[in-house]
């Protein structure tokens, strides 16, 4: 029984690590889009002045 629980725990932690990496990648992507949007807004505001 312990071996099965250990294998399940290992599998769960492995999946958690994978998901954590995917979340980090998505957050970086979102941040890059936010930076682009900020640049566009700054340019638009400059043109309106």
GILINCOR-V489580 format. One record per residue. N is the residue number from 1. PSI is psi in degrees with one decimal (* if undefined). Layout:
n=N psi=PSI
n=N psi=PSI
This chain:
n=1 psi=-40.3
n=2 psi=-38.2
n=3 psi=-40.7
n=4 psi=-42.5
n=5 psi=-39.7
n=6 psi=-42.1
n=7 psi=-41.0
n=8 psi=-41.9
n=9 psi=-44.0
n=10 psi=-42.9
n=11 psi=-43.2
n=12 psi=-44.6
n=13 psi=-36.5
n=14 psi=-44.2
n=15 psi=-38.7
n=16 psi=-41.4
n=17 psi=-42.5
n=18 psi=-47.1
n=19 psi=-38.9
n=20 psi=-42.0
n=21 psi=-40.7
n=22 psi=-40.1
n=23 psi=-43.4
n=24 psi=-42.6
n=25 psi=-44.3
n=26 psi=-40.7
n=27 psi=-39.5
n=28 psi=-41.6
n=29 psi=-44.4
n=30 psi=-43.0
n=31 psi=-42.4
n=32 psi=-41.0
n=33 psi=-39.6
n=34 psi=-40.0
n=35 psi=-41.5
n=36 psi=-42.9
n=37 psi=-42.1
n=38 psi=-41.4
n=39 psi=-43.1
n=40 psi=-43.8
n=41 psi=-42.3
n=42 psi=-45.1
n=43 psi=-43.2
n=44 psi=-43.5
n=45 psi=-38.1
n=46 psi=-36.9
n=47 psi=-27.6
n=48 psi=-18.1
n=49 psi=*
